Amino acid sequence: MRRTFLTLLLLSAAPAQADSLMPSAALADTQLPDARQEEQATALMETLRCLVCQGQSIADSNAEMAGDMRALVRRRIAAGEKPDDIRTWLIARYGNWVSYDPPLDAVTWPLWAMPVLLIAAGLYLARGRFRRRGR
């Protein structure tokens, strides 16, 4: 009984140990002093996907990796780099998946075409149903 309880206790503590004990990056949760630069950084961070959470932007995520990416974005913008250049660098490093707005290319065109194809198929099926019902 004691072993089972200890095992369950250790297993439930495992997610709490997922983040490291290192302090967060310097600019992960600190805004830039220049309001215009912070606005640029925030706008960019909201368009970048957290690599750990996958469903959140780095602006919304509490993951350590997202904090590191927020700090990187703020550092580069404070250094005078343009948001588009930072986005290009991050896409080159992590792939198109890091962006919530992937470009249209040979790999992503089915994602862009699928909604149109599904709507067309739905209209075709509905047309057939209404045509039968009218007879």
Disulfide bonds with the S-S distance in Angstrom:
none
